[in-house]
Amino acid sequence: MDELSGRERGILAMEHRSFAGPGAKERAIREQLGLAPVRYYQLLNALLDDPRALAHDPITVNRLRRIRDTRRAER
């Protein structure tokens, strides 16, 4: 099984952090990962369906999957 890329690991690591104030996370995404926030969330969503991500960080991936599933059910 292939390992996650550095960018993919960085995306998962970003989800571990807490951010103070509005816009702090988006600023960190731009500065640390060099991604636009929209692209970050597209990549994160795809990563949640990747078995490599689940193997790398099952707690974070399962937590984010639950949040995503709840939001989808509310629509």
C-alpha positions in Angstrom: 0.0 0.0 0.0 1.3 3.4 -0.9 1.9 6.0 1.8 0.2 9.4 1.9 2.1 12.3 0.3 3.5 15.1 2.4 0.6 17.3 1.3 -2.0 14.7 2.2 -0.4 14.2 5.7 -0.3 18.0 6.1 -4.0 18.2 5.3 -4.8 15.6 8.0 -2.5 17.4 10.4 -4.3 20.7 9.8 -7.5 19.0 11.0 -5.9 18.3 14.4 -5.2 22.0 15.2 -7.6 24.5 16.8 -7.7 28.0 15.5 -8.4 31.2 17.3 -10.7 33.7 15.5 -12.4 33.8 12.2 -10.2 33.3 9.2 -7.2 31.8 11.1 -7.6 28.4 9.6 -7.9 29.7 6.1 -4.8 31.8 6.6 -2.9 28.8 7.9 -4.0 26.7 4.9 -2.7 29.3 2.5 0.6 29.9 4.4 1.5 26.4 5.5 0.1 24.3 2.6 0.1 26.8 -0.2 -3.5 26.0 -1.1 -6.6 28.0 -1.6 -9.2 27.0 1.1 -11.6 25.8 -1.5 -9.0 23.4 -3.0 -8.0 22.3 0.5 -11.6 21.2 1.3 -11.9 19.5 -2.0 -8.7 17.5 -1.3 -9.8 16.8 2.3 -13.1 15.5 1.1 -11.4 13.1 -1.4 -8.9 12.1 1.3 -11.7 11.0 3.6 -12.6 8.3 1.1 -9.0 7.1 0.7 -8.1 3.9 2.6 -4.6 5.1 3.1 -5.8 8.1 5.0 -7.9 5.9 7.2 -4.9 3.7 7.9 -2.7 6.7 8.7 -5.1 8.5 11.1 -8.3 6.5 11.7 -9.6 8.8 14.5 -9.4 12.0 12.5 -10.8 10.4 9.3 -13.7 8.7 11.1 -14.5 11.9 13.0 -14.5 13.9 9.8 -16.6 11.3 8.0 -19.2 11.4 10.7 -19.4 15.2 10.4 -19.6 15.0 6.6 -22.4 12.4 6.8 -24.4 14.4 9.3 -24.2 17.5 7.2 -25.2 15.6 4.1 -28.2 14.1 5.9 -29.3 17.5 7.0 -29.6 18.8 3.4 
